[in-house]
Structures are given as C-alpha cells and as structure tokens.
Amino acid sequence: MIRRVACAVALALVWIVVLGWAAGLSWHTPLMPARTKVLRGDTFRVVLGAGVQDDGALRVGAVGDDGNALQSAALDGIHAADYPILRYRFEEFPRTLELSLVFRRADSPRDVHSITIPWPGAGWRTVDLRGLPEWRGDIVELGFAEYATAQLVPPSAAFAPFRFDRVQLASPSWRGGLAALYTSWFAYVPWALNSISALVPDRATFGTASPLPALAPGMLLSVLVLALLLRWPWRRCARGAAVAAIVLWIFLDARWLRDFDARHALTEHLYAGKSWDERLHLLPDQDLAFMAAQVGGWLDSQPPGQRLLVAADSNYAFLRLIYLLLPHDVALLQLAGAAALPPGSLVLLYASTQWRYDEARGAIVGRRRDYPADPVFESGLAHVYRLRSGAP
C-alpha cells in the first residue's frame, strides 16, 4: 500500500515537472499572476471595418474595404517582459477568419508587429509571448486583426459579425503557463501543407505546437517510476513500455482526428448545400483566378505555341497561376536563370519584386539578366510582356 501511494505521488511529481518544463515554468513561478492588465473590448477603437460598443465589449459588424478588420488600443506603462501572458476572449467568432495580434513598441513606434495567434473559439485562449523576439521593450499599442483564412476561404464568404469581449496581459504564472500549453496543444489551426501527419507539428500559428516532445518523455519517466517503485520484472517493464507507446499514439491520433473534424467543419460551412457551379467559383483566391482567366482568354487569341514564363514572389501565387493557366504552355521564369530567351517569348509578372519592368529602358529587369520587352497585356496585378531582340 505504501509503495502504491509513493508511486502515485511520484507520478504526480513527474507530470508536474514535465508539464512545467513544456510550459517554460519553474518552482519559483507563482501559481497566480502577480500583475494583470485587463482591457475591455469597448476600450478598443475600430481602425478597419465597423463596430459598436456592446455592454463592455465591442461588436464588430463589418470589415474594411480591403476585407480585413482591425481594432486597436493605446497602452501606458506596459513592459513586455512583465506581461508576456496574453489571454483573449471572443464570442461568435467565425471559423472562416484568422486572428492576428498587432502591437507597437516605444523604441520603434512606426513599426507594426503582427503575428497570427490561435483561433479564439469559445471561452478564453492563452498565448505565451516569451518566445516571440519582437515582444520586448515597452508596448505602446495593442490590437487584433481579423481576415479571411489564407489560401482556404474566399474573402467574399469569410466575414460574419462577432463580439470582442476582452483581453488580459499577465505576468508569468503556473495558471497562465498551463493555460497557454493547453491552447498550444488543442487550439484549432487551419489546414497546412503537412497537416496529413499526426506527428509533424503543422502549427504555422504562433503559440501552437505538437505535444509529442513533452508527452514522450513523460510516458517514459512514468514507466520507469512504476518499474522502480513497484519492482516490475523486465518482461512487465517491456509490456508497460509497449502500453505507454500505444496510449501515446492513440492520444496523438485522437488529437489529429479532432483537428480533422474541426477543419472539415470549415469545408462544410463553405461548400455544403451549394451547386457544383457555385463551388467552382467559390475559390479562396478569386482575384487570382479571375486574373488568370483574363490572361488565358488573351492567350487564346494569340497564335498557337506561345510559351508564357511566370514570375511571382509568392510560391503559392506562381504555382496557382501555372495550374490555372493550363493547358497553355506555362513555365517558371526563375528556372531560366541567366540564360538567353528567344525573342517573342511571353513573360507574366505578378506582384514580383525580383523582376520588374523598366519603362525608360523598355526591358524586364532582373537580378541576373535584363530582357528587352514590350507590354502586351495587363489585368490587375498581372502584366504580360513580349520579349524582343536587341539590347535593352
């Protein structure tokens, strides 16, 4: 009986140490925060969009012309190192939107720092900002920005009214650290390129992480404690290790299935009950698709066999352009390197800074080479040029 009690106490200590280590806490960290700063939603001013005060909160009812919403509040006497624990609460926040923390520092008031933080959902969410390099010095302004989930949600179908309740900044504590750890492990995060894996952390959002690096040592230490205090034989130790591995795997898989269900709910919200034609046009990059259709229509009017070379800063943008412009002969301009291109080749520049058109020289200017060219078509951010022979 004494061994079992000692074993229970030892297991509790093991998991306190493991969770405290994962949350960046120590024995000197107080249980409750020593300092807190609470800001009600109605103290924030609307920078983008529209909102009204609602019983101590702020009800946001519209986005700005660019499809984004932004609320901000001035701060006084907030030192980042003293208040690294951020807690926030929204109500009726649509799953189609992402949330970013926006802030300014006293040492660089013109610079705006922005990071994507976990989706609010229902209740409080907590983020530990100690791992954010930009969170330092004196914070003079704090705000939240809301926008359509990138590469998943069409801006035209993203917004729905929500209520911004309040935000709290607090000093480090076990309560805040464990709450931040819970958010980092279980907060909803939209699809990412490697979301298919239950082991690889697909958390592009700040303040989120995989629980595997903490849970695996915890399970191993638990088996060691049981084996030492209960004097297990080696065969039972092996079975215990196998059971611990299976339990850990089931937990990780269940967590991934929970994420999958939440992500599938977004897909259902966007496309369920709509016809195929409606779904076909309900794209997350509607502007890009429209522009590609314009360029494709122009290419159809040109002689056959024209090759189009695409340049864009965003990998997503040029990959989508190549896909959307099929079955035309489309390739990536960057792959040409410093090689010469035959006159008559077409070049599409889309929001590119590596390549630009110099009107004075009549040439496409790049880092390695310039190409004499003439503009032949334009649609939004897309500019098509035809290469000509001769020096620029």
N, C-alpha and C positions, 0 to 999 in steps of 0.2 A: 504493500500500500504506500509506504514512504517513497519507494522508487517511482511509483506512478505519479505521485504528487510532485516529486522533484522533476520528473520528466515533463509534466505539464508546465511547470514553472520555467524550465529550461527552453521548451519550445516557444513559450510566450516571449521570452527574452530574445531568442533567435530572430523571431519575426519582427520584434520591435527594432532590433538592430538593423535588420535587412531593409525594412520599410523606411527607417530613419536615414539609412545610408542612401537609398534610392531617391529620397526627397531632399537630400542635402542638409540634414538636420544633425544636431549633436546633443550630448547630455546637457549642455549649457543653454540650449534653446528653450525658452519658456513655453509652457503649454498653451497660453493665450497670448495674443499680440500685445506688446507694451504700448504701441502707438497705432492709432487708426485715424483715417481721414475719410469721411463719408460725403459723397456728392450726390444729391438727388437729381433725378432726370430733368426736372424743371429748371435747374440752375444752368443747364447747357443751352447755348444759343444754336440755332439752326444755321449752318453755313451753306449747305447744299440741300435742296429739297424744301419741304414744308412740314411744320409740326405745330402742335398746340399743347399748352400745359394741361395736365390731367391728374389732378389730385396728388400733387407731389412728383409726378412722373412727366414724361414727355411722350406724347403720342405722335409718331411720325406718319404722315398721311400721303406723302408724295416724294418723289426723287427729283433731282435737278435735271437740267437739260442734257447732261452727259449720261444720265441713267444711274447716277450714284447719289447717295445721301451722306451727309456729314454733320455731326454735332460736336461742339467744342466748348470747353470751359477754361477760364484762366485760373491758374493756381498761384498760391503765395506761400513761400516757406516750405516747399516740399523738396527734400533732398532725396535723390533716387535711392541711395544706399540705405536710408532709414525706412523707406516704404517700397520694398520690392515685391510684395504680395498683392496682386491685383485680383479683386473679386467684382463680378458684374452680374446683373440680372436684367433680362428682357422678358417680355411676355408676347406671345403670339408671333414670335419671330419666324418668318417663312424659311423653309428648308432650302428654297431656291436662292437665298442670299448668303454671302460670306461676310464675315465681320473682321475689321482691322482696327487695331489700336494705333492712334495717331498722337504724337506728342512733340513738343519743342523743348529745347534746353536753353538755359540762360546764357551759356557760353556761345551758342550759335542760334540766335532767335529766328534767323531767316531760313534755317534748315528744318524741314519737316521730316520726322522719322515715322515710318509706318511698317507694321508687321501684321500678318494675318494671325488671328488668335482663334481658339476653338469656337465652334458654333454654339450660341447660347442655349438653345433648347428651353426646357422648363427648369426653373429654380436657379440657384447660383452656380456660376462657373468660376474656377480659380486658376490663375496662372502665376507661376513663379518667374519673375523677371530678372533674377540674379544672373541667369545665363545669357542675357541679352547685352552685348557690348555697348550698344547705344544708350542703355538705361544707366546713366551716370550724371553726376553734377546736380544742378538744381533744375527741376522740371517747372516750367512756367505756363504750360498749356497742355491740356489733355483732351482727347476727343475720340470718337468712334466713327468709322466709315462703313457703310453697307453698300454692297454691289453684287451684281449677278455672279454666281459661281463660275469661275473662269473655265472655258472650254467644255462646259456641260449644260449651262442654262441660257436660253435665248434672252437677251435683255428685255425684249418686248413682253415676256411672260414671267419675269423674275420678281417684280415687286408686289407686295401686299402690305397693308398698314400693320404696324406693330407698336408696342409700348416699351419705351426705355425707362426702366424703373429707377435703378441707382447703381452707383459704382463705389467701391471701397478700396482704399490703399492702406496697407497694414505693414507693420514690421514683421520680421520672421518669427514664426511660432510653430509648434507641433500641429496645432489645429490647421493653420494655413498651409503648412507644408504637405500634410497628408491629403488635404482637400485638393491641392494642386496636383499631387500624384494621382489621385483618383481621376481628375479631369484629363490628365495626360494619357492615362491608360484607356479610358472609356468614352471620351468625348467623340461625337460624330465628326468624321472628316470625309470630305467628298472623295470620289474615285481619283486615284493617281495611276501612273504607268505601271507601278509594281504592286498594285493593290491585290493582285491574284495570290500573293503569298501571305500565309498567316504568320510567318517567322520574320520576314523582312519588314522593318518599320516603314510604312508608306506615309509617314506623317510629315508632309511638307509644311504643315501648320506649326507655328512656334508654340511651345508648351505642350506638345504631344510626343509620345514615344512608345516603343514596344515594351511590355512588361517582362519580356524574356530575360534580359540581363540581370534583373533583380530576383525574379522567381526561381530561376535555375539554381543559383547558389543557395537560396532559401530552402528549396526542397532537398538539396544535397546535405546541407547542415542539419536539417530535420531528421533525415535518415541516420546520420552519424550520431546525433543525440539519442535517438531511440536505440540504436545498436549498442552504445556505450553504457547508458543507464539501465537498460533492460537486459543487457548481456545477451544480445542475439547471437546465435551461431552464424557462420559465414553464409550458409545457404539461405537463412532467413534474411540476412542483410542484402543478398543479391535479389531476393524476391521483393524486399522493401524498396530497393532502388528501382526495380522494374515498375512497381506500382506507382512510385513517385513520378517516374518519367511518363507513364500513361496518363496519370492525373494532370500533369502539367500540359501534355499535348491536348487532352480533352478541353482543358481550360482555354488554351490558346485558340483552338478550333472553334469553341463556342463563342469566344470573343469575336473572331473573324466572321462567323455566321451572323452575329448581332450587327456588326458593321455592314455586312452584305444586305441584311434586311433593311437597315436604315437607308442605304444607298439605293436599293431597289424602290423604296418608298418615293424617292425623288423622281425616278423614272416613271413610276405610276402616276405621280402628280402631274408630270409634264405631258405624257402621251396617252394615258388611258382614256378611252371613250372618244378618241379623235380618229377621223378617217385617215387612210394612207396618204392622201394628198396633203392633209393638214400636217401630218407628222413629217412629211418630206420637206416642207417649207419651215418647220419649226426647228431651226438649227441654232446651235449656240453661237455660231459665227455668221449671222445672217448678212452682215455688211460685206464680209469677205466672200461669201457665196454669191451675193448679188454682183459684186465687182468681177469675180471670176466668170460669171455668166456673161457679163458685158464684154470682157476680153475674149471669151470663147466665141461669142457671136461675131466679133470683129475678125477673129482668125478665120471663121468660116467664109468670110467674104474675100479672103486673100487667096492667092494661088496655092495649090496643094503642095505639101512637102516643106512647109515653113517650120523651122526649129525655133523654139522660144526658150531662152535662158532666163531663169528666175533668180532674183537676189532679194533677200529679206533678212533683217536682223534676227527675227524670231524663227527658231526651228519649226515650231508649230505652224507658223504662217506659210513658210515656203513648202512644207510637206502637204499642207492642206491645199495650197494653190496647185501643186503638181497633181494631186488627186482630182481636184475639181475641174482642172483643165483637160483631163483625159477625154477622148483618145488623141488629142493633139500631141505632137512631138515636143515634150517639155523636159527640161533638164535643169540642173543647178549651175548657175554661173560660177560659183566658187570653185567648182571642180575643174574649170578651165585653167585655173592658176594664172601663170604669166604667159600662157600660150596665145598665139595669134588666132583670131576668129575670122572666118571668111566673111567678106562683105555681103550684106543682105541678111545676115543673122538678126534675129529679133531678141531684144533684151527687155525684160519686165522688172522694173524696180518698184518694190513695195515697202514703204516705210524703212528704207535702208539707209544706214549711215556709213557703211563700209564702201558703198558705191553711191555716187551722186552724179547728176547731170550738170555740167558747166556750160551755161548758155553762151558765155563770151567765147569759149574755145570750141563750142559745138562738139563736145565729147563727153562720154561717160568716164568719170574719173574714179579710179580705184587705188588701193594701196600698192599694188604691184605693176599695174598697167593701165593705160588710158586707151579708150576705143572711140574713134571718130563716129558720131552717130547723129541721127536726126529724129526728133519726136514725131511719132505717127499716130499715137492713140493715148487717151487719158480717161480714167474712170476712178474718181475718188482719190485714194492714196496710190493707185496703180498707174504707172507711167510706162508706156511701151515705146522703145526706140529701135530704129533700124540702123545697123552698122553700115558705114560706107568706107570705101578705100581711101588711102591718103593719110597724111599726118594730121593730128588734131591741131 
